[in-house]
Amino acid sequence: MTLNRRDFLKVSGAGAAVALTGCATTASSSAARPHVVVVGAGFGGATCAKYLRQWGPHIDVTLIEPNDKFVSCPISNWVIGGLRTMDDITHGYDNLPKHGIKMVKDYVVAVDAAKRTVKTRGGATISYDRLVLSPGIEILTDTVKGYKEAEAAGKVVHAWKAGPQTALLRKQLEAMPDGGTYVLSVPAAPYRCPPGPYERACLVANYFKQAKPKSKIILLDGNPDVVSKKPLFTDAWNTLYAGMIEYRPNNAPLAVDGSKMIVTTEFDEVKGDVLNVVPRQRAGDVCAQAGVRNDSAGTWCTVNFDTFESTTVPNVHILGDSILAPLPKSGHLATNHAKVCAAAIVELLAGRQPDPIPVIANTCYSATSGTTSGYVAHVYRYEAGKGYVAQPEGGATPKGSEIVFAYQESWAKNIWANALD
Ligand SMILES: Cc1cc2nc3c(=O)[nH]c(=O)nc-3n(C[C@H](O)[C@H](O)[C@H](O)COP(=O)(O)OP(=O)(O)OC[C@H]3O[C@@H](n4cnc5c(N)ncnc54)[C@H](O)[C@@H]3O)c2cc1C
């Protein structure tokens, strides 16, 4: 009888110190312990790795991430609006190894789902019993003509992955003369963080109001209407920033001309001093390599929501922004996916049935000024055949307030600690 690695693990039992020979593993652990490889140490991946180790101390966990530091998208709009600095949203990964997680600084370039191995850019081949992918988004700059050239010349940014573009956008806004125009373009849904662009418009307006009051914002929306928290944002635009923000729906960008500083849409040619065009997105490229970017458009990944395992590729789980879900693409939900998935993997590796009715929640805060914020909160229970069904708990604030601004900052500190400490 021939045993594959999975059969071998079943009969040998976790904890037995038996070495497998001929295994492709170069960075895996002692062969008898189940091994989970997690790709991406963002909100989903870091949280999943940590909870896998907490709830399954017999499981070896390898977390692969190319970056030295975690730079948070939540609160990055506060940096762009001048309320916080890049240091405030940048965190180390130093605490994760204390949970027994093996951190590998590398980038996954290939997945062999049949052999259950991943290959990294650095040349390692790492085998897994279960693979978790939380790579976030790939930004489809190709969908806007001229984008790549303008981006390379520093004439257009998306700043939709927190990092150098966040800092560059802040610098561009600081350098813009009073009376200038900031053009912000919102992609057609679904995209990462539905309220994010509207929060950004509020915080740039808040900055202009104090530092360059003759300036204006043109908000080009690729959607027919404000996608998220409409009462909250329209209240802020009408009361705090009257006359400063011009909202144009159904205005997806077709082209960017970095030399003339023009964004072209189906209806308009808009000239700006600072161009912040956020293109459409899809699941991170490692999902395509694993064969799990499998919705009808080949854009997002479909999963079974009780385990977050791919609907088509066994032993591969996907979390966070990369999945196709009726729920928003948020960091808060990515951490909830991560915990449901970690608990399910612990059960599956032990040959048990995962929780059939997991409950998850989303809380999303948005600042409307330098002292006020609003929120939306929902609880969802998984029901077989229906997916996550919204429960009556939750709600949304129609107006920003100072107390919610304080909650927003506390929420960010808590979720960073939950993922990274
Ligand atoms: C402006 C803005 C504001 C936001 N505000 C909020 C907010 O207030 N609240 C909220 O809940 N959410 C917010 N979000 C959304 C939140 O940032 C995302 O939903 C969240 O980051 C998704 O988590 P993730 O794990 O899917 O991806 P990420 O957090 O992006 O992590 C992906 C990680 O995978 C790594 N990676 C990618 N490919 C590979 C590979 N091949 N090999 C190895 N590593 C790889 C990347 O380097 C990255 O570290 C905001 C987003 C933006 C843009």
The ligand as a MOL file (V3000), in Angstrom:
LIG
                    3D

  0  0  0     0  0            999 V3000
M  V30 BEGIN CTAB
M  V30 COUNTS 53 58 0 0 0
M  V30 BEGIN ATOM
M  V30 1 C -7.6520 53.9060 2.4710 0
M  V30 2 C -8.1140 52.6400 3.1160 0
M  V30 3 C -8.7300 52.6890 4.3570 0
M  V30 4 C -9.1760 51.5240 4.9600 0
M  V30 5 N -9.7860 51.6090 6.1790 0
M  V30 6 C -10.2790 50.4960 6.7590 0
M  V30 7 C -10.9180 50.5740 8.0180 0
M  V30 8 O -11.0430 51.6530 8.6220 0
M  V30 9 N -11.4200 49.4430 8.5520 0
M  V30 10 C -11.2950 48.2270 7.9400 0
M  V30 11 O -11.7500 47.2220 8.4880 0
M  V30 12 N -10.6760 48.1240 6.7300 0
M  V30 13 C -10.1840 49.2120 6.1320 0
M  V30 14 N -9.5470 49.1190 4.9200 0
M  V30 15 C -9.5070 47.8080 4.2120 0
M  V30 16 C -8.3900 46.8880 4.6980 0
M  V30 17 O -7.1410 47.5270 4.5760 0
M  V30 18 C -8.3750 45.6060 3.8720 0
M  V30 19 O -9.6870 45.0830 3.8040 0
M  V30 20 C -7.4370 44.5810 4.5030 0
M  V30 21 O -6.1070 45.0490 4.4320 0
M  V30 22 C -7.5710 43.2220 3.8300 0
M  V30 23 O -6.7490 42.2860 4.4680 0
M  V30 24 P -6.0330 41.1350 3.6260 0
M  V30 25 O -5.3880 40.2160 4.5860 0
M  V30 26 O -6.9890 40.5910 2.6260 0
M  V30 27 O -4.9180 41.9150 2.7630 0
M  V30 28 P -3.7060 42.8310 3.2400 0
M  V30 29 O -3.9500 43.3760 4.5840 0
M  V30 30 O -3.4480 43.7680 2.1150 0
M  V30 31 O -2.4790 41.8160 3.3410 0
M  V30 32 C -1.9660 41.1750 2.2060 0
M  V30 33 C -0.5080 40.7940 2.4800 0
M  V30 34 O -0.1220 39.7520 1.5910 0
M  V30 35 C 1.2030 39.9910 1.1460 0
M  V30 36 N 1.3290 39.2600 -0.1330 0
M  V30 37 C 0.6470 39.4720 -1.2880 0
M  V30 38 N 1.0230 38.5720 -2.2260 0
M  V30 39 C 1.9520 37.7680 -1.6460 0
M  V30 40 C 2.7140 36.6520 -2.1060 0
M  V30 41 N 2.5830 36.1860 -3.3580 0
M  V30 42 N 3.6080 36.0840 -1.2570 0
M  V30 43 C 3.7370 36.5460 0.0230 0
M  V30 44 N 3.0290 37.5930 0.5060 0
M  V30 45 C 2.1540 38.1950 -0.3100 0
M  V30 46 C 1.2780 41.5120 1.0200 0
M  V30 47 O 2.6150 41.9650 1.0670 0
M  V30 48 C 0.4570 41.9630 2.2430 0
M  V30 49 O 1.2710 42.1450 3.3820 0
M  V30 50 C -9.0410 50.2670 4.3010 0
M  V30 51 C -8.4060 50.2150 3.0630 0
M  V30 52 C -7.9500 51.3930 2.4570 0
M  V30 53 C -7.2770 51.3210 1.1230 0
M  V30 END ATOM
M  V30 BEGIN BOND
M  V30 1 1 1 2
M  V30 2 1 2 3
M  V30 3 2 2 52
M  V30 4 2 3 4
M  V30 5 1 4 5
M  V30 6 1 4 50
M  V30 7 2 5 6
M  V30 8 1 6 7
M  V30 9 1 6 13
M  V30 10 2 7 8
M  V30 11 1 7 9
M  V30 12 1 9 10
M  V30 13 2 10 11
M  V30 14 1 10 12
M  V30 15 2 12 13
M  V30 16 1 13 14
M  V30 17 1 14 15
M  V30 18 1 14 50
M  V30 19 1 15 16
M  V30 20 1 16 17
M  V30 21 1 16 18
M  V30 22 1 18 19
M  V30 23 1 18 20
M  V30 24 1 20 21
M  V30 25 1 20 22
M  V30 26 1 22 23
M  V30 27 1 23 24
M  V30 28 2 24 25
M  V30 29 1 24 26
M  V30 30 1 24 27
M  V30 31 1 27 28
M  V30 32 2 28 29
M  V30 33 1 28 30
M  V30 34 1 28 31
M  V30 35 1 31 32
M  V30 36 1 32 33
M  V30 37 1 33 34
M  V30 38 1 33 48
M  V30 39 1 34 35
M  V30 40 1 35 36
M  V30 41 1 35 46
M  V30 42 1 36 37
M  V30 43 1 36 45
M  V30 44 2 37 38
M  V30 45 1 38 39
M  V30 46 1 39 40
M  V30 47 2 39 45
M  V30 48 1 40 41
M  V30 49 2 40 42
M  V30 50 1 42 43
M  V30 51 2 43 44
M  V30 52 1 44 45
M  V30 53 1 46 47
M  V30 54 1 46 48
M  V30 55 1 48 49
M  V30 56 2 50 51
M  V30 57 1 51 52
M  V30 58 1 52 53
M  V30 END BOND
M  V30 END CTAB
M  END
